Amino acid sequence: MLTVTVNNPGLMQLLAGLQDRMENLLPAMQAIGTTLEARVSGRFETETDPLGHPWAPWAPSTVETYPEDGNRRILDRYGDMLASLNSQAEPTRVTVGFGQPYAAYAEWGTRYMPRRGMLMDDPDAGTLAPGDETAVLEILQTFLGPA
């Protein structure tokens, strides 16, 4: 599974506060995982990155070699990558990613293929897009409740 660590001091501070107030963070981690999975899945429908920018179109060579029985959608030849999208929650962390190792090529791009981000605003920095970050913060604040 592709693993990217999110580096966000604000999220870490909220998580620390949540951990101080709750014995079991697993429900919060599960909610975050489910929410991020849904957001990433939606990007396959809209063919946009986490910031809402359209994914780069196919190269002519891709169009020429595309299989007749494929789905005819960017990053969705037969649905294997999207079908491998999953989250794994533990009491102190959640991992969201793909079971298909080639997802990394789309997330980072290659010399020959433009980046078509699905998970991160910036995978090298480990940052979520503002909309994803807001969704995670809202979940954490819901679990924190009033002080």
C-alpha positions in Angstrom: 0.0 0.0 0.0 1.2 3.5 -0.8 1.7 5.4 2.5 2.1 9.1 2.8 2.4 10.8 6.2 0.5 14.0 6.7 2.5 16.8 8.3 0.1 19.3 9.8 0.8 20.8 13.2 -2.9 21.9 13.6 -4.2 18.4 13.0 -1.6 16.9 15.3 -2.6 19.4 18.1 -6.3 18.4 17.7 -5.4 14.7 17.7 -3.4 15.2 20.9 -6.4 17.0 22.5 -8.7 14.3 21.4 -6.4 11.6 22.8 -6.4 13.5 26.2 -10.2 13.4 26.3 -11.0 10.0 24.8 -9.8 6.6 25.7 -10.5 5.1 22.3 -9.7 7.2 19.2 -10.7 4.3 16.8 -14.1 5.7 16.0 -12.6 9.1 15.0 -9.9 7.4 12.9 -12.6 5.2 11.2 -14.7 8.4 10.4 -11.6 10.1 8.9 -10.8 7.1 6.8 -14.3 6.7 5.5 -14.6 10.4 4.7 -11.2 10.6 2.9 -12.0 7.4 0.9 -15.3 9.0 -0.3 -13.5 12.2 -1.3 -10.8 10.3 -3.2 -13.4 8.1 -4.9 -15.2 11.2 -6.0 -12.1 12.4 -7.8 -12.3 9.4 -10.1 -15.8 10.6 -11.1 -14.8 14.3 -11.6 -11.3 13.4 -12.9 -9.9 16.2 -10.8 -7.1 16.4 -8.3 -7.6 17.3 -4.6 -7.6 21.1 -5.5 -10.2 20.6 -8.1 -7.9 20.9 -11.1 -8.7 18.6 -14.0 -6.4 15.7 -14.5 -4.2 15.9 -17.6 -5.7 14.3 -20.6 -4.3 11.1 -22.0 -1.3 11.2 -24.2 -1.9 10.3 -27.9 0.0 7.0 -27.3 -2.4 6.1 -24.5 -5.4 6.7 -26.7 -3.9 4.6 -29.5 -3.2 1.6 -27.2 -6.3 1.8 -25.0 -8.1 -1.5 -24.8 -11.5 -1.7 -26.5 -13.1 -3.3 -23.3 -11.7 -0.6 -21.0 -13.8 2.0 -19.1 -12.5 4.9 -21.2 -11.8 7.0 -18.2 -8.5 8.5 -16.9 -6.9 6.3 -14.2 -9.8 3.9 -14.6 -8.9 1.4 -17.3 -10.7 -1.6 -15.7 -11.5 -0.1 -12.3 -8.7 -2.0 -10.5 -7.0 1.0 -8.9 -10.3 2.5 -7.6 -11.4 -0.9 -6.4 -8.2 -1.1 -4.3 -8.9 2.2 -2.5 -9.2 1.5 1.2 -8.6 2.8 4.7 -7.2 1.1 7.7 -8.0 2.6 11.1 -6.1 2.0 14.3 -6.6 3.7 17.7 -4.0 6.4 17.0 -3.8 6.6 13.2 -5.6 6.0 9.9 -4.1 5.0 6.6 -5.9 5.8 3.3 -4.4 4.5 0.1 -4.5 2.0 -2.8 -3.6 -1.6 -2.9 -2.4 -1.2 -6.4 1.3 -0.2 -6.3 1.1 1.7 -9.6 -1.1 4.3 -7.8 2.1 6.0 -6.8 2.9 6.8 -10.5 -0.4 8.7 -10.7 0.0 10.5 -7.4 3.6 11.7 -8.0 3.7 11.5 -11.8 6.7 10.3 -13.8 9.0 11.6 -16.4 6.6 10.5 -19.0 3.2 10.8 -17.2 1.9 14.0 -15.6 0.8 13.9 -12.0 -2.8 13.1 -11.5 -3.2 13.6 -7.8 -5.8 11.6 -5.9 -4.8 11.7 -2.2 -2.5 14.7 -1.5 -2.2 18.4 -2.4 1.5 17.8 -2.3 2.6 14.2 -1.8 6.3 15.2 -1.2 5.3 17.5 1.6 2.6 15.2 2.9 -0.1 17.9 2.8 -3.8 17.4 2.4 -5.7 19.8 0.1 -7.6 22.5 2.1 -11.0 20.8 1.5 -9.7 17.4 2.8 -8.0 19.1 5.7 -11.3 20.9 6.6 -13.2 17.6 6.5 -10.7 16.0 8.8 -10.8 19.0 11.2 -14.6 18.9 11.3 -14.5 15.2 12.2 -12.0 15.8 15.0 -14.0 18.8 16.3 -17.2 16.7 16.3 -15.5 14.1 18.4 -13.9 16.7 20.7 -17.3 18.4 21.3 -17.5 21.2 23.8 -14.6 21.5 26.3 
